[in-house]
Amino acid sequence: SGTNRPGIARLNQNGSVDLTFDPGSGTDNAIYAMKIQPDDRIMIGGGFSVYNGIRRNFIARMNSDGSLDGTFDPGTGFDGTVFALDVQNDGKVVVGGSFQINNGVGRTNIARLNPDGSLDTTFDPVLGADDTVRSILVQPDGRILIGGSFTNYNGTTVGRVARLNPNGLIDTTFNPGGTGANDVVFTLTTQSDGN
């Protein structure tokens, strides 16, 4: 609507641009994942390396007014695109995408960050997913559903969808059977009955 908003904007209920939300120069590349936290701060992930002139490799958190939240510092961040993220009840952020490293530590396509942006080492996927993670959904019980183009997770054959325990290892009680999905899983949600 004629208002400069690189990469991200907020609209009012009537569809007009909310001028109280100002990302400044915004992101230098696409945002693929977003989650609004209960405190109205906004987690974003994507293909960007800068947010409003400040280095943030593929992940950042904004305040509710669009400014960068400096209390979330991912260090050198990821070395590849973030396609999915979800925020746990404790504020930790589960992140998926196409990457091999987070802040100098090996994490293949999935990682979990502490609320301050540092790597949560209590979540250890070991070998991780063998291809891109494109969807993440944290269940109320803390287990984590993931979908994407991967067919193997930490040495276990999975058909592009899997469920992880809170420690990052595969939940063997969740079995989609056979070869699972025959193509990329881009999104996940749960029903009220848990399906």
C-alpha positions in Angstrom: 0.0 0.0 0.0 2.9 2.3 -0.8 4.6 1.9 2.6 8.1 0.5 2.5 8.3 -2.7 4.5 11.1 -5.0 3.3 10.4 -8.6 4.1 7.8 -8.1 6.8 4.8 -5.9 7.6 1.9 -5.9 10.0 -1.7 -5.1 8.9 -4.5 -3.7 10.9 -7.8 -5.6 11.1 -9.1 -3.7 8.1 -6.1 -4.6 6.0 -4.3 -1.2 6.2 -0.6 -1.1 7.1 0.0 -0.8 10.8 2.4 2.1 11.1 3.2 1.3 14.8 5.1 -1.8 13.5 8.3 -0.6 11.8 11.0 -3.1 10.9 13.3 -0.4 9.5 15.2 -1.8 6.6 13.8 -5.3 7.4 15.3 -8.4 6.1 17.7 -8.8 3.1 16.0 -12.0 1.9 12.8 -14.0 2.4 11.2 -15.0 5.7 9.8 -18.5 5.5 8.8 -19.2 9.1 7.2 -17.0 11.8 5.8 -17.6 15.3 4.3 -15.0 17.6 5.2 -15.7 21.2 2.7 -15.2 24.1 4.5 -12.0 25.0 3.9 -10.7 21.4 7.6 -10.9 20.4 8.0 -12.5 17.0 10.4 -15.2 16.0 11.3 -15.3 12.3 13.5 -17.6 10.2 14.3 -17.6 6.5 17.0 -17.0 3.9 18.1 -13.6 5.4 21.5 -12.7 6.9 20.6 -9.2 8.1 17.7 -7.6 10.0 17.4 -3.8 10.0 21.2 -3.6 9.3 22.2 -6.0 12.1 23.7 -9.4 11.3 21.3 -12.2 12.0 22.0 -15.4 10.0 18.7 -17.0 9.1 17.0 -16.4 12.5 16.0 -13.4 14.6 13.4 -12.2 17.1 11.6 -8.9 16.9 9.9 -6.9 19.6 6.2 -6.3 19.1 6.9 -2.9 17.5 9.1 -4.5 14.7 12.5 -3.6 16.2 15.1 -6.3 16.6 15.1 -7.9 20.0 18.7 -7.7 21.1 18.1 -10.1 24.1 17.9 -13.0 21.5 21.4 -13.4 20.1 22.1 -16.5 18.0 25.8 -15.7 17.6 26.9 -16.7 14.1 23.5 -18.3 13.7 22.9 -21.0 11.1 24.8 -21.7 7.9 21.8 -22.3 5.8 18.1 -21.4 5.4 15.6 -21.8 8.2 12.2 -23.1 6.8 10.4 -24.0 10.1 10.3 -23.1 13.7 8.0 -23.4 16.7 8.3 -22.0 20.3 7.9 -24.3 23.3 6.0 -23.3 26.4 9.4 -22.7 28.2 10.5 -20.2 25.4 12.9 -22.6 23.7 12.8 -22.5 19.9 12.9 -25.6 17.8 14.3 -24.8 14.3 14.3 -26.8 11.1 15.7 -26.1 7.7 18.6 -26.8 5.4 21.7 -26.2 7.5 24.6 -28.1 9.0 25.9 -25.8 11.7 24.5 -23.5 14.4 26.9 -21.1 16.0 29.8 -23.3 15.2 28.2 -26.6 16.4 27.1 -29.4 14.1 23.3 -29.6 13.8 22.0 -31.2 10.7 18.7 -29.6 9.6 17.3 -29.4 13.1 18.3 -27.7 16.4 16.8 -26.1 19.5 17.7 -22.7 20.8 17.4 -21.4 24.3 15.2 -18.3 24.9 18.4 -16.1 24.6 19.3 -17.6 21.2 22.1 -19.8 22.3 22.2 -23.5 21.2 20.3 -25.8 23.6 22.8 -28.7 24.0 20.2 -30.8 25.9 18.5 -31.3 22.5 20.9 -33.5 20.6 19.6 -34.9 17.3 23.0 -36.7 16.8 23.0 -37.2 13.0 19.7 -35.2 12.6 17.6 -35.3 9.4 19.3 -36.3 6.1 17.4 -33.6 4.2 15.5 -30.4 4.7 13.0 -30.0 7.6 10.2 -27.8 6.4 7.6 -28.0 9.2 7.8 -28.2 13.0 5.0 -28.6 15.5 5.6 -28.8 19.3 2.9 -30.9 20.9 1.5 -29.9 24.3 3.4 -32.9 25.9 6.7 -31.5 24.6 7.2 -34.0 21.8 8.0 -32.5 18.4 6.5 -33.4 15.0 8.7 -32.7 12.0 8.0 -32.9 8.3 10.0 -32.2 5.2 12.0 -33.9 2.5 14.1 -36.1 4.8 13.8 -39.9 4.6 16.2 -40.7 7.4 16.5 -39.3 10.9 19.6 -40.2 13.0 20.0 -43.5 11.2 16.3 -44.5 11.3 14.3 -44.7 8.1 11.3 -42.3 8.2 9.0 -41.2 5.4 9.3 -37.4 5.5 7.4 -37.2 8.8 8.6 -38.1 12.3 8.0 -37.3 15.9 10.9 -36.5 18.3 11.2 -36.8 22.0 12.0 -33.6 23.9 15.7 -34.6 23.9 15.9 -34.6 20.1 15.9 -38.4 19.6 13.2 -40.1 17.5 10.0 -41.2 19.2 9.6 -44.8 18.1 6.0 -45.0 19.3 5.0 -42.8 16.3 5.2 -44.8 13.2 3.5 -43.6 9.9 4.1 -47.0 8.5 5.8 -48.3 5.3 7.6 -45.5 3.5 5.5 -42.7 5.0 4.7 -39.8 2.7 5.9 -40.2 -0.9 6.7 -36.5 -1.3 7.7 -33.4 0.7 5.7 -32.5 3.8 5.4 -28.7 4.0 3.0 -28.3 6.9 1.7 -30.1 10.0 -1.1 -29.4 12.5 -2.9 -31.5 15.1 -6.6 -32.0 15.7 -8.3 -31.6 19.1 -8.2 -35.4 19.5 -4.4 -35.6 19.1 -4.5 -36.9 15.5 
